[in-house]
C-alpha cells in the first residue's frame, strides 16, 4: 500500500500521558501492544497486521502506521460461513505528553476508547476535558452541540438533543437548556468529543496533510495544557455558561433522590447499547431514601432481578480521582449480582444519579446546573386540622385500583381527601353545587389531571381548573427544598396543557365515564359517605359542551414537599439555597409554559 496517497478523514483519539517514568520509545511500543490487545479482546478478527513504516513527522517524537485486514462475518449469511475481508488504517503520532491515534473503523475505535476510558492503556488516559475545551471550543463560534440531559427522564424534555446553527453562542436558552451538558461540540475550528477524547477536522487529501494536522493537534494540546495549569484552583473552562458544567469534587453534593438507567440512544457503539439493553431488561434499580449515612456521598441502591424478583441492597460510593469519576461498590456484594456490578463499574455512563443539591451523575461525570434565579411565590397551605393530620406522602387511598370512595370516610388521610374536604376552600375554589360547579376525579392511566374543577357560578366567564396531586418525598420536619420532588408532577402538568380545553376534556371525560361509570363526579360539597349523584356526570358533560372560547383556565400543583420554614426566611424572603433556586427555575419555566397556553399556574406546599 502506498501510504502517501491515502486520504483519511482526520478524526483522532487523543491521549494524555499520566506517567513520566517510561521513555518515548518504550511508550509507543507499549501503546501499540495495548491497542492490539483491545482489538483482540473486542473479538475483532485481524488476520493481517502490516507495519507500513511511515517517514517521521516533523516535531513529533514517534510516528507509526499499520494496514490491518479483518475477516468479518456477514450479517445475512445465516448458518453459512461467509466473511468479508475489510481493510483498516491504524496510525499513531506519539509525543512527550500527548498522543493521537487514527483508525478508519468505528468498531476498532470503540474498542480503543473502551480500553482508554477504563485505564487499561498503560501510562495513558483520556485528555482532560478542560484542555480540549480551551484548545478548540472556548472563544470560537459554536456550530453544533450534542447535548445530554442532566434532568430526570420526563416526557416534556428530551433526554438528549442536537442543535446546530451558524453561531449558537447566543442561542442557548438559560432556562430550557441549563439542564443539558455538552458531550460533543463542533466549533468553527474543530469537532470535539469531550466524553470520548476525540477531535476531528475533516477529510485530508494525502498523508502529508493528514500528518501535518496531527502535528498541529499535538502542539495545540500542549499549549492548552500550559494554559490550564496556570489557572487558579477550582477554575472551570466551560463550553457555554448557559449549559450544565462538569464538577470535579463532591464537597457540595447532598443526598441522592433518584437513580435510573441511561437512555440507550445516548450511547455510542452497538456492543455497549446491547449491554445496557440487557441490564434494563433484567434489572430494576431504585434509591433507598430511608437509609441514611454519615457519608452523604454514599448511595444506597435496591437492585432487583426481574426474572425471579431476587434483590439486594448495594452501597455505591462515588469518587473523583484526577478529574475522573469512579463508582466504588462497598462490600459485601452477593455473587448473584456481580454481573450487574461489573457492568456498571466499567460503564459508569449506564446509570444516572440525581441529587437534591442539583448535581447529577450522567455521561460518566458529575455535573451541576447553574440556574437563572427568579422569584416564584409558592402558596403554603395547612395540611392538618384540629381533627385530622393528612399524610403528606400519601397521594391517594391505598389500593389497586385506588378506592377513591374512601376519601369520604373519617379515617382516610390522603391528599386526595385533602383536596376535596379542605383544599377547595383554601385554594379559593367554589364548592361543588348542582347545575353550577362540579369536581371530577380523573385519576387513571392517561388522565388529564387528578381532579378537574369546572365552575359556572360566574355570570360572565366559566373557569376550569386542573389539579395535579403528588405526595411529598419525605414528611421529615427538616426536609430540604429541592426540585426532585416536583419534577415528575410538573412534567405531567405541562404535558397535559395541550389537552386543556373544554372540547378536549369533554371527549376524554365522556369516554372515561362510559368505560368506568360515573361515580367520580360530584356536584355537592364533601360529606361523610358522599355518593356521586346519578345525574352529576351528565350535567358536567353538558356544562363542558356549552363552554366555548370564553373560559378561564388554571393549573394547580399540590405537592407539599417544600416547607414554608425552609423556603422563606425570618424576613419572609425566598431562600437563596441551591435547592430553592433550582426549584424556582423549574416552577418559573412551568409558569411560562402555562401562561403561553393562556392559563394561570399555582403551586401548593406545606405551611409549616
C-alpha positions, -999 to +999 in steps of 0.1 A: +000+000+000+013+035-009+007+053+024+014+088+010-015+087-014-041+079+013-068+105+021-082+098+056-109+117+074-089+135+101-106+122+132-083+114+161-085+098+195-064+120+219-044+105+248-026+123+276+004+108+294-003+101+331+032+088+339+067+102+331+086+071+340+087+055+306+108+066+276+091+076+244+103+045+226+091+021+252+059+042+255+050+037+218+058+000+219+036-005+250+009+017+235+008-004+203+007-035+223-022-023+245-042-012+214-037-046+198-049-062+230-080-040+229-088-050+194-084-087+202-105-086+233-133-070+214-134-101+192-122-082+161-106-109+139-075-092+124-058-117+100-031-093+087-012-066+105+013-049+082+037-023+095+039+005+068+068+023+085+059+059+076+086+086+075+090+107+107+066+136+113+082+170+120+082+179+157+066+146+166+087+121+186+073+089+170+050+080+141+037+046+133+011+032+108-004-002+101-025-017+074-049-041+091-071-067+074-101-081+092-122-111+085-158-102+094-188-125+092-216-110+071-250-103+088-270-121+061-251-154+060-272-173+085-255-207+091-232-202+061-196-194+068-192-163+047-168-135+057-160-101+042-124-090+041-122-054+054-091-032+053-083-007+080-057+020+085-044+025+121-019+053+128+000+067+158+015+101+165+033+100+198+049+129+216+062+135+251+029+145+268+002+136+242-005+110+216-031+109+188-044+078+172-064+074+140-083+043+130-106+041+100-131+016+116-157+027+141-157-007+158-120-007+164-123+029+176-149+019+202-125-009+214-097+016+219-119+042+237-133+015+260-097+005+270-087+041+274-116+051+295-112+022+319-075+028+324-063-003+305-038+015+283-006+017+303+006+052+310-021+070+291-055+084+298-082+105+281-073+141+276-086+165+303-118+180+290-107+215+301-077+211+278-099+201+249-124+229+256-098+256+258-080+244+227-109+241+203-141+254+218-136+284+241-138+317+223-149+301+190-182+300+172-203+271+182-217+253+151-232+221+165-239+209+201-246+173+211-263+177+244-271+152+271-298+159+297-288+161+334-325+162+344-347+132+351-364+113+324-396+133+319-418+134+288-417+172+283-379+174+278-357+153+256-331+131+273-306+143+246-307+167+216-286+181+188-288+217+179-269+234+151-266+269+136-242+294+122-233+305+158-250+291+188-233+313+214-264+335+217-290+308+210-286+288+243-318+292+264-307+300+300-339+283+313-346+255+289-310+244+282-295+248+317-300+211+324-281+199+294-244+192+292-223+191+261-209+157+252-196+168+218-191+202+201-184+213+166-168+247+167-155+269+139-121+253+142-127+216+150-152+190+163-145+177+198-160+147+215-154+156+252-166+123+266-146+101+241-115+123+240-118+128+203-110+156+179-120+158+142-112+182+114-125+166+081-110+148+051-074+153+041-061+150+005-030+130+013-007+116+041+014+147+044-016+170+051-031+143+074+002+141+094+006+179+095-029+181+110-019+155+137+013+175+144-007+208+148-032+190+171-004+178+194+011+213+196-023+228+203-029+202+231+005+211+246-002+249+246-037+243+261-023+222+289+001+250+298-028+275+299-050+252+321-022+245+345-018+282+352-055+287+361-064+293+398-075+262+417-111+251+411-114+272+379-135+259+351-132+261+314-167+258+300-184+252+267-211+277+274-222+294+306-258+286+299-252+248+300-246+225+329-210+222+339-187+194+349-178+194+386-146+178+399-152+174+436-181+161+457-179+186+485-212+204+478-232+172+468-261+164+491-283+133+493-294+114+462-331+110+454-332+091+421-312+066+401-321+054+367-306+037+337-293+059+309-311+063+276-298+037+252-298+061+223-272+083+241-245+056+239-220+050+211-213+016+198-236-014+192-219-036+218-224-011+246-260-004+236-267-042+236-251-045+271-273-017+285-304-031+269-296-064+286-293-047+320-326-027+315-344-059+306-331-079+335-327-055+365-346-028+383-328-001+403-341+023+429-327+046+456-333+036+493-342+071+507-349+056+542-312+046+547-290+075+558-253+077+563-228+100+579-211+100+545-237+120+524-220+109+492-228+072+497-259+060+478-280+030+489-295+013+459-321-015+457-312-038+428-338-064+418-336-092+392-368-091+371-368-128+363-372-141+399-377-109+420-345-116+440-329-084+452-300-070+472-290-036+487-258-021+473-238+008+486-223+030+459-196+054+469-187+079+441-151+093+440-133+117+417-097+109+410-077+131+387-109+146+374-123+111+366-155+098+382-152+064+398-181+044+413-170+021+441-193-006+454-189-012+491-186-049+501-202-073+505-217-079+471-238-110+466-222-131+439-256-133+420-253-096+414-216-095+403-227-092+367-246-060+374-219-045+395-191-053+370-211-038+341-217-005+360-181-003+372-168-005+337-196+016+321-205+044+345-225+061+319-250+033+320-267+050+350-278+085+361-280+096+397-298+128+408-290+148+440-311+173+460-283+198+456-289+199+418-259+177+409-262+149+385-240+119+377-246+114+340-225+106+310-198+092+334-192+126+350-206+148+378-223+179+366-242+209+380-268+231+365-264+268+373-299+282+371-312+317+363-329+326+396-363+343+395-388+347+424-417+323+424-445+326+450-454+292+463-487+292+481-483+275+515-515+258+529-524+238+560-524+201+558-537+195+593-569+204+611-579+200+648-593+166+640-571+153+611-534+154+601-531+145+565-503+122+555-484+143+530-466+113+515-499+096+507-513+108+474-545+087+473-562+059+492-542+027+491-553+000+468-551-013+432-570+004+418-572+031+445-606+031+462-615+067+456-647+064+476-625+061+508-619+098+507-654+101+521-645+082+553-633+097+586-602+075+586-587+084+552-559+109+554-547+111+518-540+142+498-570+133+475-593+138+505-575+170+515-582+185+480-619+179+483-625+184+520-600+212+529-583+222+497-611+237+477-617+263+504-580+271+510-575+274+472-603+298+468-623+274+446-661+272+447-677+242+464-695+218+441-731+228+436-758+213+413-761+230+379-732+254+387-700+236+399-685+201+396-654+183+408-643+153+388-616+128+398-598+118+366-573+095+383-564+069+357-540+060+330-538+088+305-555+112+329-559+149+321-553+158+358-561+141+392-590+165+396-609+187+372-629+216+387-655+232+365-671+264+378-700+281+361-711+302+391-699+334+375-724+351+353-697+363+329-670+337+325-667+300+334-635+286+349-618+252+345-591+242+370-568+212+366-555+200+399-524+177+399-515+160+432-482+144+442-472+130+476-441+145+493-408+126+491-404+129+529-425+140+559-395+150+580-397+184+596-361+190+584-366+181+548-348+204+524-362+223+495-352+206+462-366+203+427-366+165+427-400+161+444-416+184+418-401+172+385-425+144+376-457+162+387-447+194+369-438+173+338-473+157+339-490+191+343-471+206+314-476+176+292-514+179+296-515+216+288-523+206+252-555+189+264-566+219+284-597+230+266-634+223+272-637+204+239-608+181+246-619+175+282-655+168+270-644+139+248-619+125+273-644+126+302-672+113+281-651+083+271-639+077+307-674+079+321-687+054+296-659+029+304-656+033+342-690+045+353-700+079+367-691+076+403-663+102+403-683+134+395-697+154+424-719+184+425-722+186+463-696+196+489-676+169+508-696+149+532-690+116+550-703+087+528-709+111+499-721+093+467-719+108+433-754+119+423-767+099+393-771+130+372-739+147+380-717+132+352-742+141+325-746+176+339-709+180+338-707+169+302-735+193+293-716+221+310-684+213+292-702+211+259-717+245+264-684+262+273-668+279+243-637+300+239-647+325+266-633+305+295-606+309+322-581+281+327-560+274+358-534+247+366-527+239+403-500+216+415-504+202+451-471+189+463-464+196+500-427+186+500-414+222+503-418+236+538-426+273+543-400+275+570-373+263+546-384+283+515-389+316+533-365+331+559-375+350+590-378+382+569-402+363+545-375+365+518-372+335+495-343+312+503-311+315+483-302+278+488-292+259+457-323+236+460-346+266+463-331+283+433-334+252+412-370+246+423-378+282+414-362+277+380-383+246+374-415+263+385-409+296+367-404+276+334-436+257+340-454+290+347-442+304+314-455+273+296-489+276+313-491+313+306-484+306+269-514+283+270-535+312+285-536+295+319-526+307+353-503+285+373-501+279+411-481+256+433-492+245+468-468+233+495-467+228+533-474+258+556-452+246+584 
